[in-house]
Amino acid sequence: MDDTLTPRAAQDIFGDSDRTVAPVAAGERIDTLDFIRGLAVMGILAANIVAFGQPMDAYMYPAAFQTDPGDPGGWMWIAQFIVIDGKMRGLFTLLFGAGLYLFMEKAWARGATRWLQAWRLVILMVFGMIHFFFIWIGDILFYYALFGFVALACLRWGVKTQLWVGLGGYMLGVLFYTGLILPWLIVDTPVGESSPEMLEQRAGMIAEIDNTLAKGDVPNAAIASGDYPALVAHRITEQWNEPLMNALLFGFETLPLMLIGVALYRMGFFNGAFDRGKLLRWGWIGVIAGGLVHLGIGMAVKAGGFSFYGTLAGFIGLSPLPRLWMVLGMAALLVAYAPGATGWLGERVRAAGRAAFTNYLGTSVVMMFVFHGWALGLFGQLNRPQLYIVVALTWVLMLAWSKPWLDRYRYGPLEWLWRCLTYRTVFPLSR
């Protein structure tokens, strides 16, 4: 997630060996990108913590908790649904698109081609596969890299084309995701009683809930017991296709947001070209309007007793459109407020953003030590408030190490490794 180039000259390894890639000064970084990226990588942990510490199905469906969720009335579920879920991933995706163009903008200026970025995405895809099979199945890097290839082919488009194709593609996704509320309509509403065929379909869908939850029994037991070889073997033999399935599910969101991120970067959105008053006005409109719609969806899910298909409809079927308003609104507010965040906390958030790749993968490793049976063994034992305590402690760790490390070293550990693999050159790490 580092958007600069190299600390010294490096040859273009894709056929332009007579050209070099020059150093990039620290001042060339866009501070706002680092700040937003730092908050996003912290927020992603808050979004994922239930899926780290409980069965993956508990991410949406509270009844999948292996202990009492500790959330009377489901108000914490609703609060997370409004503020966190999908929003941090959305911000991260916007920034990924902006980073794609920023990297290529500097690469083009130094004579490199898009093959350099393509190779970089191949490496990211490999990181994603390692993450999925050996660390945590909630990986996003694989499909980021996959759709990054498509976005890469669109980088030479006009900025208006990128923006409108991104927005249009997202709206197609809204229509696609809305179709996923059909199971909820059949199972949880009178629609499922409208005919004998519907009643039969409803019975099949209800039976499928148990089958879906049962698919997690083997990996959940392996995590709880600490049987790491069995866990990896299951992922390789039974869950190998999930990265592609996730890409298909989230593609209508991921690629459009990447293109919107590219367009916003080129329009100067992240570096002060937009009027601050308008950013604040439209940012708050987006966040408040989107938040109110999310609240309405959350209350409807609560009224239905947080049913399996009700939570699925809320998360995937009904929230994409107001989520876009909130993601863009949050981005506008963060761009407006970031320059004023100059204190010690703001600097540490920026440092976490500069090391976002390390923090993202490193968090997954830390969660293994917290939850796997071969370590602390807390999988399935913590309720939602206790899981949030784990989030807070991990945020402290993230903020504590990032700035001292970057004061001494040029890059985060994985940012440095990604850079070295990209250019097939060992770059100096220490300052």
C-alpha positions as CSV (number, residue, x, y, z in Angstrom):
1,M,0.0,0.0,0.0
2,D,3.1,2.2,-0.3
3,D,2.6,4.7,-3.1
4,T,6.2,6.0,-3.7
5,L,8.9,4.6,-5.9
6,T,12.4,3.6,-5.1
7,P,15.0,5.2,-2.8
8,R,17.7,5.1,-5.5
9,A,18.0,4.3,-9.2
10,A,16.8,0.9,-10.3
11,Q,16.6,-0.6,-13.8
12,D,13.3,-1.2,-15.4
13,I,13.2,-5.0,-15.5
14,F,10.7,-5.2,-18.4
15,G,12.7,-4.4,-21.4
16,D,13.7,-0.8,-20.8
17,S,17.1,-1.6,-19.3
18,D,18.6,1.6,-20.6
19,R,16.2,3.6,-18.4
20,T,16.3,4.0,-14.6
21,V,13.8,4.7,-11.9
22,A,15.1,7.6,-9.9
23,P,14.7,8.2,-6.1
24,V,11.5,9.8,-4.8
25,A,11.9,12.4,-2.1
26,A,9.9,12.0,1.1
27,G,8.1,15.2,0.3
28,E,6.5,13.6,-2.8
29,R,4.2,11.5,-0.5
30,I,0.6,12.7,-0.2
31,D,0.1,13.1,3.5
32,T,-3.7,12.8,3.3
33,L,-3.4,9.3,1.6
34,D,-1.3,8.1,4.5
35,F,-3.7,9.5,7.1
36,I,-6.8,7.9,5.5
37,R,-5.0,4.7,4.9
38,G,-4.0,4.5,8.5
39,L,-7.5,4.9,9.7
40,A,-8.8,2.5,7.2
41,V,-6.4,-0.3,8.1
42,M,-7.3,0.2,11.7
43,G,-11.0,0.1,10.9
44,I,-10.7,-3.1,8.9
45,L,-9.6,-4.9,12.0
46,A,-12.8,-3.6,13.8
47,A,-14.8,-4.9,10.8
48,N,-13.1,-8.3,10.8
49,I,-12.7,-9.0,14.5
50,V,-15.8,-11.1,14.9
51,A,-14.7,-13.3,12.0
52,F,-11.3,-13.6,13.6
53,G,-12.5,-14.6,17.0
54,Q,-15.7,-16.5,16.1
55,P,-16.9,-18.6,13.2
56,M,-16.8,-16.7,9.9
57,D,-20.6,-16.9,9.7
58,A,-20.8,-14.8,12.9
59,Y,-19.5,-11.8,10.9
60,M,-23.1,-11.2,9.8
61,Y,-25.2,-13.7,11.7
62,P,-25.0,-13.3,15.6
63,A,-26.5,-16.7,16.2
64,A,-23.3,-18.3,14.8
65,F,-21.4,-17.1,17.9
66,Q,-20.1,-20.0,19.9
67,T,-20.7,-18.0,23.1
68,D,-23.3,-15.5,24.1
69,P,-22.7,-12.5,21.8
70,G,-22.9,-10.1,24.8
71,D,-25.0,-7.7,22.8
72,P,-28.5,-7.3,24.3
73,G,-30.9,-6.0,21.7
74,G,-28.2,-6.2,19.0
75,W,-27.3,-2.5,19.3
76,M,-23.6,-3.1,18.9
77,W,-24.3,-5.1,15.8
78,I,-26.3,-2.2,14.4
79,A,-23.6,0.4,15.4
80,Q,-20.9,-1.6,13.7
81,F,-23.1,-2.1,10.7
82,I,-23.6,1.7,10.4
83,V,-20.1,3.0,11.0
84,I,-17.7,0.2,10.1
85,D,-18.8,-2.7,8.0
86,G,-18.0,-2.1,4.4
87,K,-16.9,1.5,5.0
88,M,-13.3,0.8,5.8
89,R,-13.0,-1.7,3.0
90,G,-14.5,0.9,0.7
91,L,-12.0,3.6,1.8
92,F,-9.2,1.1,1.4
93,T,-10.4,0.3,-2.2
94,L,-10.6,4.0,-3.1
95,L,-7.0,4.5,-1.9
96,F,-5.9,1.3,-3.7
97,G,-7.1,2.9,-7.0
98,A,-5.5,6.2,-6.2
99,G,-2.3,4.4,-5.3
100,L,-2.3,2.5,-8.6
101,Y,-2.4,5.7,-10.6
102,L,0.1,7.5,-8.3
103,F,2.6,4.6,-8.7
104,M,2.2,4.7,-12.5
105,E,2.3,8.5,-12.7
106,K,5.8,8.4,-11.1
107,A,6.8,5.3,-13.1
108,W,5.8,6.9,-16.4
109,A,7.7,10.0,-15.5
110,R,10.8,7.8,-15.2
111,G,10.3,5.8,-18.3
112,A,8.8,2.7,-16.9
113,T,5.7,1.0,-18.4
114,R,2.5,-0.6,-17.0
115,W,4.3,-4.0,-17.0
116,L,6.1,-2.8,-13.8
117,Q,2.7,-2.3,-12.1
118,A,1.4,-5.6,-13.5
119,W,4.4,-7.5,-12.0
120,R,3.8,-5.6,-8.7
121,L,0.2,-6.9,-8.7
122,V,1.3,-10.5,-9.4
123,I,3.4,-10.3,-6.3
124,L,0.5,-8.9,-4.3
125,M,-1.6,-11.8,-5.6
126,V,0.9,-14.2,-4.2
127,F,0.9,-12.4,-0.9
128,G,-2.9,-12.8,-0.9
129,M,-2.7,-16.5,-1.6
130,I,-0.2,-17.0,1.3
131,H,-2.5,-14.9,3.5
132,F,-5.6,-17.0,2.6
133,F,-4.2,-20.5,2.8
134,F,-1.8,-20.1,5.7
135,I,-3.0,-17.2,7.9
136,W,-6.7,-16.1,7.4
137,I,-9.4,-16.9,4.9
138,G,-10.8,-13.3,5.0
139,D,-8.1,-12.1,2.6
140,I,-8.8,-9.2,0.3
141,L,-5.4,-8.9,-1.4
142,F,-6.1,-11.6,-4.0
143,Y,-9.1,-9.9,-5.5
144,Y,-7.5,-6.5,-5.1
145,A,-4.7,-7.7,-7.3
146,L,-7.1,-9.4,-9.7
147,F,-9.2,-6.3,-10.3
148,G,-6.1,-4.2,-10.2
149,F,-5.2,-5.7,-13.5
150,V,-8.5,-4.5,-15.0
151,A,-8.0,-1.0,-13.5
152,L,-4.5,-1.0,-14.9
153,A,-5.9,-1.3,-18.4
154,C,-8.1,1.7,-17.7
155,L,-5.5,4.1,-16.4
156,R,-5.1,5.9,-19.8
157,W,-8.8,6.7,-20.0
158,G,-10.0,10.3,-19.5
159,V,-10.7,11.2,-15.9
160,K,-14.4,11.8,-16.6
161,T,-14.6,8.4,-18.2
162,Q,-13.0,6.7,-15.2
163,L,-15.4,8.5,-12.8
164,W,-18.6,7.8,-14.7
165,V,-17.7,4.2,-15.6
166,G,-16.8,3.7,-11.9
167,L,-20.1,5.2,-10.7
168,G,-22.1,3.4,-13.4
169,G,-20.4,0.1,-12.6
170,Y,-21.2,0.6,-9.0
171,M,-24.9,1.2,-9.7
172,L,-25.0,-2.0,-11.7
173,G,-23.6,-3.7,-8.6
174,V,-26.4,-2.1,-6.5
175,L,-28.9,-3.8,-8.8
176,F,-27.1,-7.1,-8.7
177,Y,-26.8,-7.1,-4.9
178,T,-30.4,-6.1,-4.5
179,G,-31.4,-9.4,-6.1
180,L,-29.8,-11.1,-3.1
181,I,-32.6,-10.1,-0.9
182,L,-34.8,-12.8,-2.5
183,P,-34.0,-15.5,0.0
184,W,-35.0,-13.1,2.8
185,L,-38.3,-12.3,1.1
186,I,-39.1,-16.0,0.7
187,V,-38.0,-17.2,4.2
188,D,-38.9,-14.2,6.4
189,T,-41.9,-12.6,4.8
190,P,-45.3,-13.6,3.6
191,V,-43.9,-13.9,0.1
192,G,-42.8,-17.4,1.0
193,E,-46.4,-18.4,1.8
194,S,-47.9,-17.2,-1.5
195,S,-48.0,-20.6,-3.2
196,P,-47.1,-24.3,-2.6
197,E,-44.0,-23.9,-4.7
198,M,-42.9,-21.0,-2.5
199,L,-43.5,-23.0,0.6
200,E,-41.4,-25.8,-0.8
201,Q,-38.6,-23.3,-1.7
202,R,-38.8,-21.8,1.8
203,A,-38.3,-25.2,3.4
204,G,-35.3,-25.9,1.2
205,M,-33.7,-22.5,2.1
206,I,-34.3,-23.1,5.8
207,A,-32.6,-26.5,5.6
208,E,-29.7,-24.9,3.7
209,I,-28.9,-22.7,6.7
210,D,-27.7,-25.7,8.7
211,N,-25.7,-26.9,5.7
212,T,-24.0,-23.5,5.3
213,L,-23.2,-23.3,9.0
214,A,-21.9,-26.9,9.0
215,K,-19.3,-26.1,6.4
216,G,-17.4,-24.2,9.0
217,D,-17.3,-27.1,11.5
218,V,-13.9,-28.5,10.4
219,P,-11.9,-25.3,10.2
220,N,-13.5,-23.9,13.4
221,A,-12.6,-27.1,15.3
222,A,-9.0,-27.0,13.8
223,I,-8.5,-23.3,14.9
224,A,-9.9,-24.0,18.4
225,S,-7.8,-27.2,18.9
226,G,-4.7,-25.7,17.4
227,D,-4.5,-28.3,14.7
228,Y,-2.8,-26.0,12.2
229,P,-1.8,-28.7,9.6
230,A,-5.5,-29.9,9.4
231,L,-6.6,-26.2,9.0
232,V,-4.3,-25.6,6.1
233,A,-5.1,-28.9,4.5
234,H,-8.8,-28.1,4.7
235,R,-8.3,-24.7,3.1
236,I,-6.2,-26.3,0.2
237,T,-8.6,-29.2,-0.5
238,E,-12.0,-27.8,0.4
239,Q,-11.8,-24.0,0.3
240,W,-9.4,-23.4,-2.6
241,N,-12.0,-21.7,-4.7
242,E,-13.1,-19.2,-2.2
243,P,-10.8,-16.4,-3.4
244,L,-12.4,-16.6,-6.8
245,M,-15.9,-16.7,-5.3
246,N,-15.1,-13.7,-3.1
247,A,-13.9,-11.9,-6.2
248,L,-17.1,-12.6,-8.0
249,L,-19.2,-11.5,-5.0
250,F,-17.3,-8.3,-4.4
251,G,-16.3,-7.4,-7.9
252,F,-19.2,-5.1,-8.6
253,E,-18.0,-3.0,-5.7
254,T,-14.2,-3.4,-5.8
255,L,-13.5,-2.5,-9.5
256,P,-15.8,0.5,-9.6
257,L,-14.4,1.9,-6.4
258,M,-10.9,1.5,-7.7
259,L,-11.8,3.5,-10.8
260,I,-13.5,6.2,-8.7
261,G,-10.3,6.3,-6.6
262,V,-8.2,6.8,-9.7
263,A,-10.5,9.6,-11.0
264,L,-10.6,11.4,-7.6
265,Y,-6.8,11.3,-7.4
266,R,-6.4,12.7,-10.8
267,M,-9.0,15.4,-10.0
268,G,-6.8,16.5,-7.0
269,F,-9.3,15.3,-4.4
270,F,-6.6,14.0,-2.1
271,N,-4.2,16.9,-2.3
272,G,-6.2,20.0,-1.7
273,A,-7.7,20.9,-5.1
274,F,-11.3,20.8,-3.8
275,D,-12.9,23.6,-1.7
276,R,-12.8,22.6,1.9
277,G,-16.2,24.0,2.7
278,K,-17.8,21.9,-0.1
279,L,-15.9,18.8,1.2
280,L,-17.3,19.3,4.6
281,R,-20.8,20.1,3.4
282,W,-21.1,17.1,1.0
283,G,-19.1,14.9,3.3
284,W,-21.5,15.3,6.2
285,I,-24.5,15.0,3.9
286,G,-23.1,11.7,2.6
287,V,-22.3,10.3,6.0
288,I,-25.5,11.4,7.7
289,A,-27.8,10.4,4.9
290,G,-26.0,7.0,4.4
291,G,-26.0,6.5,8.2
292,L,-29.7,7.1,8.5
293,V,-30.5,4.6,5.7
294,H,-28.1,2.1,7.4
295,L,-29.9,2.7,10.7
296,G,-33.3,1.9,9.0
297,I,-31.9,-1.3,7.5
298,G,-30.4,-2.3,10.9
299,M,-33.7,-1.7,12.6
300,A,-35.5,-3.9,10.0
301,V,-33.0,-6.6,10.6
302,K,-33.4,-6.3,14.3
303,A,-37.2,-6.4,14.0
304,G,-36.7,-9.7,12.1
305,G,-34.7,-11.1,15.0
306,F,-31.3,-11.0,13.2
307,S,-32.3,-14.0,11.1
308,F,-29.8,-15.7,8.8
309,Y,-31.3,-14.4,5.6
310,G,-32.2,-11.1,7.2
311,T,-28.7,-10.2,8.1
312,L,-27.5,-11.4,4.7
313,A,-30.0,-9.1,3.0
314,G,-28.9,-6.2,5.2
315,F,-25.2,-6.6,4.7
316,I,-25.1,-7.5,1.0
317,G,-28.5,-6.8,-0.6
318,L,-29.6,-3.4,0.8
319,S,-26.5,-1.5,2.0
320,P,-24.4,-1.0,-1.1
321,L,-26.0,2.3,-2.2
322,P,-26.0,4.1,1.2
323,R,-22.6,2.6,1.7
324,L,-21.3,4.5,-1.3
325,W,-22.6,7.7,0.1
326,M,-20.9,7.0,3.4
327,V,-17.6,6.0,1.8
328,L,-17.4,9.1,-0.3
329,G,-18.6,11.2,2.5
330,M,-16.0,9.8,4.9
331,A,-13.3,10.3,2.3
332,A,-14.3,13.9,1.9
333,L,-14.4,14.6,5.6
334,L,-11.0,12.9,6.1
335,V,-9.5,14.9,3.3
336,A,-10.8,18.1,4.9
337,Y,-9.8,17.3,8.4
338,A,-6.5,15.5,7.8
339,P,-4.3,18.6,7.5
340,G,-5.3,19.6,11.0
341,A,-4.4,16.3,12.5
342,T,-0.8,17.3,13.2
343,G,-0.5,16.1,16.8
344,W,1.2,13.0,18.1
345,L,-1.8,10.8,17.4
346,G,-2.2,12.1,13.8
347,E,1.5,11.4,13.1
348,R,1.1,7.9,14.4
349,V,-2.0,7.3,12.3
350,R,0.0,8.5,9.2
351,A,2.8,6.1,10.1
352,A,0.3,3.2,10.4
353,G,-0.9,4.2,6.9
354,R,2.7,4.3,5.5
355,A,3.1,0.7,6.8
356,A,-0.5,-0.4,6.0
357,F,0.6,-3.5,4.1
358,T,2.6,-4.7,7.1
359,N,-0.2,-3.7,9.5
360,Y,-2.9,-5.5,7.5
361,L,-1.1,-8.8,7.2
362,G,0.6,-8.4,10.6
363,T,-2.8,-8.0,12.2
364,S,-3.8,-11.4,10.9
365,V,-0.7,-13.0,12.3
366,V,-1.3,-11.3,15.7
367,M,-4.9,-12.6,15.6
368,M,-3.6,-16.2,15.1
369,F,-1.6,-15.8,18.3
370,V,-4.7,-14.5,20.1
371,F,-7.3,-17.1,18.9
372,H,-5.6,-20.3,17.7
373,G,-5.5,-23.2,20.0
374,W,-1.7,-23.6,19.7
375,A,-1.4,-20.0,21.2
376,L,-3.8,-18.2,23.6
377,G,-6.7,-20.3,22.3
378,L,-9.5,-17.7,22.7
379,F,-11.4,-18.7,19.5
380,G,-15.1,-18.9,20.2
381,Q,-14.7,-17.7,23.8
382,L,-15.0,-13.9,23.6
383,N,-18.2,-12.0,23.2
384,R,-18.6,-8.9,21.1
385,P,-17.5,-6.4,23.8
386,Q,-14.5,-8.5,24.6
387,L,-13.5,-8.7,21.0
388,Y,-13.6,-5.0,20.8
389,I,-11.1,-4.9,23.6
390,V,-8.8,-7.0,21.5
391,V,-9.3,-4.4,18.7
392,A,-8.4,-1.6,21.0
393,L,-5.2,-3.3,22.2
394,T,-4.2,-4.2,18.7
395,W,-4.7,-0.5,17.6
396,V,-2.3,0.5,20.5
397,L,0.2,-2.0,19.2
398,M,-0.2,-0.8,15.6
399,L,0.2,2.8,16.6
400,A,3.1,2.0,19.0
401,W,5.4,0.3,16.5
402,S,4.8,2.0,13.2
403,K,6.2,5.5,13.8
404,P,9.4,4.4,15.7
405,W,10.1,1.8,13.0
406,L,9.7,4.4,10.2
407,D,11.8,6.9,12.1
408,R,14.6,4.4,11.8
409,Y,13.8,2.6,8.6
410,R,12.7,3.8,5.2
411,Y,9.7,1.4,4.8
412,G,7.6,-1.0,6.7
413,P,9.0,-4.6,6.6
414,L,6.5,-5.9,4.0
415,E,6.5,-2.7,2.1
416,W,10.3,-3.1,1.7
417,L,10.0,-6.7,0.7
418,W,7.3,-5.9,-1.9
419,R,9.5,-3.1,-3.3
420,C,12.5,-5.4,-3.5
421,L,10.5,-8.1,-5.3
422,T,9.0,-5.6,-7.6
423,Y,12.4,-4.4,-8.9
424,R,14.3,-7.6,-8.2
425,T,16.8,-5.4,-6.3
426,V,17.7,-5.3,-2.6
427,F,17.2,-1.8,-1.5
428,P,18.6,-0.3,1.7
429,L,16.1,-0.5,4.5
430,S,17.9,1.5,7.3
431,R,18.0,5.2,7.2
